[in-house]
Amino acid sequence: MKRILIEYEKCDGCKNCSTACMQAHRESPGTIYDLDLADPANESRNFILKDAAGHYKPLFCRHCDEPECVKSCMSGALYKDPESGHVFYDETRCGSCFMCVMNCPFGVLKPDTLTQSKVIKCDFCVSAGGEPSCVKSCPKKAIRVEEV
């Protein structure tokens, strides 16, 4: 199974991974140069936090082996693909209870800003094929995909 791995000490907080994620999931066509970063419709599925010591901590969905988000999803909107091992979200089945958000041990899942009715979650850029956008965009190679 392929997973996104992070080397925190390499991250310089540039947020290229977040903007690449926003670009990959935007509904309207365009380039990274006309991406409206303030538009709530263009939400990133990952986050870069800065700790008290000033170090950057990228947060990504871990696509856990035993995902608490899937276990707590009463509607079946979150499910683990047995073949890839990735956790996916089916918006049409979501009941907007956000139990998955409350139970994610990494605090990565969140309600969407616009409607507060769906979950924003990493989908490993499966629709784009190949490597996730965040991994391709990291200039420091702090984020990588590995078979685990």
N, C-alpha and C positions, 0 to 999 in steps of 0.2 A: 504494500500500500504506500502511496506517495503522500508525503506530508510536507508542509511548509515549516522549515526550521529557521531559527533566528539566532544570530550571534550579536547579542546586545552591545558588546563592547565595540563593535564596528559601526553601529548606528550613530550618525551625526545629526539626526532630527530634520533632515532636508524635506521630508514628507513627499518625496517623489512617489513612494508606494501608495500613499493615500490619493494623490491626484491621478495616478494611473488607474487606480480602482474606480474612481469617480468617472473617468473617461470611458472605461470599459463597460460601465453599467448605465450610462446616460441614454435616455430615450431618443433624443434628437441627434441626428448625424452632425459631425463636426470634428474638429481637431482639438488637441489639448490647448491650443492657443486661444480658442474661443469658448473654452469651458468656464462657465460661471460658477466660481467656487462658493459664492454666497447663496446660490439657489438651493433650497432644501430638497429639491427633486434630485440633485446630484450628490447623494450622500455616499461617503466612503464606508466600506465594510471593515476597515481596519483603523487603528488609532495609534498615534505616537504620543506617549506620555513622557513627562519629564519628572524624575524623582527628586527628592529633597537634596540630593548630592549633585544635581545638575546633569545626571546621566539620562539618556533617552531610552525608553522601553517601548518597542513596537508591540502592539497587541493584535493578534490574529486568531481567528477560529482555529482551534487545534484539531478539529474533526476527530474528537476523542474516541478511544477504543470502546469506552462505556459512557456514551454521551448523556449527561444529566438532562440536557435540553430535550432530547428525544424521549427519555424516560418520563419526563414531566408533561409532555405534550399530549393533552387529552383528545385532541381532534385528529391526530395522526398527520398534522401538517409538516412536522419535522420527522425525517426518517434517515436511517443509515443505509447507504447503498452497500450491499454485501460484497459486491465485486470490487469496487474502488476503495471502500472504507470511508468515503466522504459522507458528511451529513448534509442533506439537502432540505430545502423548504418549499412547500407547495402552498402558495398564497391563497389558492381557491379553497383549501381545507381549513385555513386558520380561523380560529374563533376569537382571536384578539384578547386572550386571557393573559398573555405574557408570562405564563408560568415558566416558559423556557428562558426568558430574560432573567427572571428571579433566580433560576437554578443554575445558570451558567457559572461554573466556578472561576472563570477568567474574566467575567464581566464584558464579554465581547458583543453579545447579542443586544439589540436595542430596538425600540419601536421607531417606526419612521417618523420623521419630523412633521411632514405635511398632514397626514391623516390620522396618525396614531392608531392605525388599524392593522398594520402588517409589521413583520419583523425584518430588520435589515441584518443580513448575515452573509458571510463569505460563501461563494458557490464554487470556489477553486477555478473560476473563469472557464468552466467546462464548455460554455457555448462558444467561446473564442478558440477552443482547442489549444493544445500545447501547454506551455508554461503559463502560470498565472501572471497577470499584468504587473502586480506588485513586485514579483521576483524579477521580471525582465527590466523593470525601471530602476532598481536599486543600484546606484553608482558605486557604493562601497561593498557590494555583494554581502551585505549583512543578512539578507533573506535568500534562502535557497530551497529548492525542492529536493528531497531525498527519498529513496525507497527505505521504509523502515519495517 
